[in-house]
Amino acid sequence: MAEWFEGWFDEDYAQLYAHRDAEEARVAVSRALRVAPELNEGPVLDLACGAGRHLEILRRANPLAFGMDLSRTLLGMAPSGLRPWLLRGDMRRLPLKPGSLRGICLWFTPFGYFSDEENRALMLSLGATLGNGGVLIMDYFNAGLLTRTLIPENTIERGGIRAQSRRALEGDRLVKRMVLTHLDTGEVRDVQESVRLYAPDELQEMAVRAGLRLRRVLGTYAGEAFTEDSPRWIGIFEKAW
Ligand SMILES: C[S@@+](CC[C@H](N)C(=O)[O-])C[C@H]1O[C@@H](n2cnc3c(N)ncnc32)[C@H](O)[C@@H]1O
């Protein structure tokens, strides 16, 4: 059976998350370039780049930046100028040489999708693919806030789709089940997201095992310091020499 992340990141995802837009990416990348100036030069991978909203901004600063994603649909939505800089592939099998990258960015929570074992293996491979002094930007949610403020059910309408969502903590994962109704055709579809919740110290411990040292943690895309009420946990790591 296909995994949830193989089927969900399509046109409906793009419509429902359209508010995660170019402006949000511009703010996030601008701040990241200041905290991690290593991203300005050399090969930098926007991993799980989706339709390339962060990559487009990053490439204005760094013409060697490139992206990779699993979703043909989202990659197909990227601006045509980005096409030569996009790879399709599964992040669990990075087609890159050890030590070859100056930076890796994972924007908007593309971590935690797999089993704990596979997530840990992914972190190790991120560390191994960075060269010495390279940087990792890990933009993850604030698991503590999310757990405390979980909205069990809600319904929204966006981009011609009604999404009825149910959220639950199932073991160590946040599972969101959605029934999507296309308001024009009445077509109905079920989708789900299932993300392993990691506390900040768990992420840090995994990163240390991957040879990465925490440089800074931001709690918002604008660069505010992380607190327990921050919407994001954005870890900026450097590969220890
Ligand atoms: C929440 S979206 C974030 C997209 C993008 N970073 C952004 O901020 O717009 C997660 C992304 O992870 C990608 N993805 C999911 N599983 C993947 C995998 N196994 N390998 C590579 N990319 C994957 C999806 O296709 C999707 O584009």
The ligand as an SDF file (V2000), in Angstrom:
LIG
                    3D

 27 29  0  0  0  0  0  0  0  0999 V2000
    4.6540   20.1310    3.8610 C   0  0  0  0  0  0  0  0  0  0  0  0
    5.3130   20.0350    2.2510 S   0  0  0  0  0  0  0  0  0  0  0  0
    6.5570   21.2730    2.2380 C   0  0  0  0  0  0  0  0  0  0  0  0
    6.9320   21.6990    0.8430 C   0  0  0  0  0  0  0  0  0  0  0  0
    7.8890   22.8860    0.7340 C   0  0  0  0  0  0  0  0  0  0  0  0
    9.0890   22.6980    1.5230 N   0  0  0  0  0  0  0  0  0  0  0  0
    7.1840   24.1630    1.1250 C   0  0  0  0  0  0  0  0  0  0  0  0
    7.4730   24.7190    2.1810 O   0  0  0  0  0  0  0  0  0  0  0  0
    6.3270   24.6130    0.3620 O   0  0  0  0  0  0  0  0  0  0  0  0
    6.2540   18.5370    2.3350 C   0  0  0  0  0  0  0  0  0  0  0  0
    6.9740   18.1680    1.0540 C   0  0  0  0  0  0  0  0  0  0  0  0
    7.6680   16.9360    1.2750 O   0  0  0  0  0  0  0  0  0  0  0  0
    7.6610   16.2090    0.0650 C   0  0  0  0  0  0  0  0  0  0  0  0
    7.9420   14.8090    0.3640 N   0  0  0  0  0  0  0  0  0  0  0  0
    7.1620   13.9690    1.0510 C   0  0  0  0  0  0  0  0  0  0  0  0
    7.7510   12.7710    1.1780 N   0  0  0  0  0  0  0  0  0  0  0  0
    8.9350   12.8660    0.5360 C   0  0  0  0  0  0  0  0  0  0  0  0
    9.9900   11.9500    0.3140 C   0  0  0  0  0  0  0  0  0  0  0  0
    9.9450   10.7060    0.7880 N   0  0  0  0  0  0  0  0  0  0  0  0
   11.0680   12.3850   -0.3660 N   0  0  0  0  0  0  0  0  0  0  0  0
   11.1310   13.6580   -0.8550 C   0  0  0  0  0  0  0  0  0  0  0  0
   10.1500   14.5620   -0.6760 N   0  0  0  0  0  0  0  0  0  0  0  0
    9.0590   14.1730    0.0130 C   0  0  0  0  0  0  0  0  0  0  0  0
    6.2590   16.4350   -0.4520 C   0  0  0  0  0  0  0  0  0  0  0  0
    6.0950   16.0710   -1.8040 O   0  0  0  0  0  0  0  0  0  0  0  0
    6.0730   17.9180   -0.1570 C   0  0  0  0  0  0  0  0  0  0  0  0
    6.4900   18.7150   -1.2240 O   0  0  0  0  0  0  0  0  0  0  0  0
  1  2  1  0
  2  3  1  0
  2 10  1  0
  3  4  1  0
  4  5  1  0
  5  6  1  0
  5  7  1  0
  7  8  2  0
  7  9  1  0
 10 11  1  0
 11 12  1  0
 11 26  1  0
 12 13  1  0
 13 14  1  0
 13 24  1  0
 14 15  1  0
 14 23  1  0
 15 16  2  0
 16 17  1  0
 17 18  1  0
 17 23  2  0
 18 19  1  0
 18 20  2  0
 20 21  1  0
 21 22  2  0
 22 23  1  0
 24 25  1  0
 24 26  1  0
 26 27  1  0
M  CHG  2   2   1   9  -1
M  END
$$$$
